[in-house]
Amino acid sequence: MAKELKNLTKRSENYSKWYNDLVSKADLAEQAEVRGCMTIKPYGYSIWEKIQRELDNRFKETGVQNAYFPLLIPKNFFGREAEHVEGFAKECAVVTHYRLKVDEETQDIIVDPAAKLEEEYIIRPTSETIIWNTYKNWIHSYRDLPVLCNQWCNVMRWEMRTRLFLRTAEFLWQEGHTAHATREEAEERAKMMLKVYADFVQDVMAIPVIQGVKSETERFAGALDTYTIEAMMQDGKALQSGTSHFLGQNFGKAFDVQFVDQNNELQYAWATSWGVSTRLMGALIMTHSDDNGLVLPPALAPLQVVIVPIYKSSDDLASIREVVDPLLTELKQLGITAKFDDDDKKRPGFKFADYEVKGIPVRLVLGAKDIANHTVEVMRRDTLEKETLPLEGIVGHIRSLLEDIQKNCYEKARIFRDSHIYECNDYNEFKQRIVNGGFFICPWDGTAETEAKIKEDTQATIRCIPFDVSQDNPGIDMVSGKPARYKALIAKAY
């Protein structure tokens, strides 16, 4: 069984299969009976819970409050913001009836034709419409603004090609929706939340990201601007890891959300929305993990330290436990999650393989000889390095080790990403090199025609106009030969 756990497809052989194998063997998720949906298993969900808690705290520090809005949205709501409905129409799941019955002839359960709804409901693909219809009841005066709400929920987008965590028909996420009195306040909030995402993904998930603004083609349906963080996976593809949208007054006007300003004049509210999803789980897996399994940054590991005893008798186990119990107490006092695995139904070899596949950052092994010598074997998951250390001072060493693993995860990912960012001004060269992945900084004339040509020829897309790349003198567009408006980040993406 230990061999089966470790028998992962190698990344170099088949990256996609490696990913699928790892999601399964690390006990993160599995395909559900409902097409395109997934069951997130307890271990996978415990990682998502840590993501939730950390992000939720960061949202609240900016004044955001949690709320909950309906799952079902009246169909007519989608017709009020034309660009929004056009962007989501092909992905919507529609509720048409409200009752089942037993067919008298076949005894099968069927949809009761007499229970057809007068107006169909849409299972939310996103909640701008239902939320802004609600805000109409909340907002009357400038004194009611800003409204800063977030909800943790599920959404449904009827995807044809799915992959666990990365793209599923139903997924979990948070969606923030804010209303403001001025354009400046709304734009500031949209950029603020992007920074919240970027800081979280880099500091907690240990994933370096590039921040920027989306092209008009790639922006969110109904937005004036979409800001994004783009991360590079180990196959050189980009993964959009969080977006924040400046929606202007589009939804304020669509749902007649007006307020009396300080000059006693009626104004439409300004809007933002922003969200991240369980797609972050995919980013976590594909950024850090290796051919031995999952690698988790300690800040997100549900279990940071596991202690495995090696013993032959109950007396050996008792003597090991006498040493381990005070260690566990000290670790808990430091806020470090630890487990003593004395389950006698599993051999040590199986435990080693299981915890390695699941990415537990630090593993301690204690046997009778270790107790006699006052030593312990310590292994760090990120490098698989082992060392035998004195038991005295081991808790302090573990704390430092966890900090070092967190930093190393980030640095390793950053070095990989930076070594795969290229500047390119020649289209033929670009077409040859993009096959192997990577991020390309290229001059772009800003037209949808050029953007479409790049996608048609290479399946790569303009991921964003990066904030940290100078836009002075961007050069000549490598496709059209026209003066470029921007230096854009182009990559293949999930």
Secondary structure, DSSP 4 states (H G I P E B T S, - for coil): -HHHHH-PPPTTT-HHHHHHHHHHHTT-EEE-SSTT-EEEPHHHHHHHHHHHHHHHHHHHHTT-EE----SEEEHHHHTTSHHHHHHHGGG-EEEEES-EEE-TTT--EEE-GGGEEEEEEEEPS--HHHHHHHHHHH-SBGGG--EEEEEEEEEE---SS-BTTTB-SEEEEEEEEEEESSHHHHHHHHHHHHHHHHHHHHHTS----EEEE--TTTSPTT-SEEEEEEEE-TTS-EEEEEEEEEEETHHHHHTT-EEE-TTS-EEEPEEEEEEEETHHHHHHHHHH-BTTB----GGG-S--EEEEEE-SSHHHHHHHHHHHHHHHHHHHHTT--EEE---TTS-HHHHHHHHHHTT-SEEEEEEHHHHHHTEEEEEETTT--EEEEESTTHHHHHHHHHHHHHHHHHHHHHHHHHTTEEE---HHHHHHHGGG--EEEEEE---HHHHHHHHHHHS-EEEEEETTS--SS--B-TTT-SBPSEEEEEE-B-
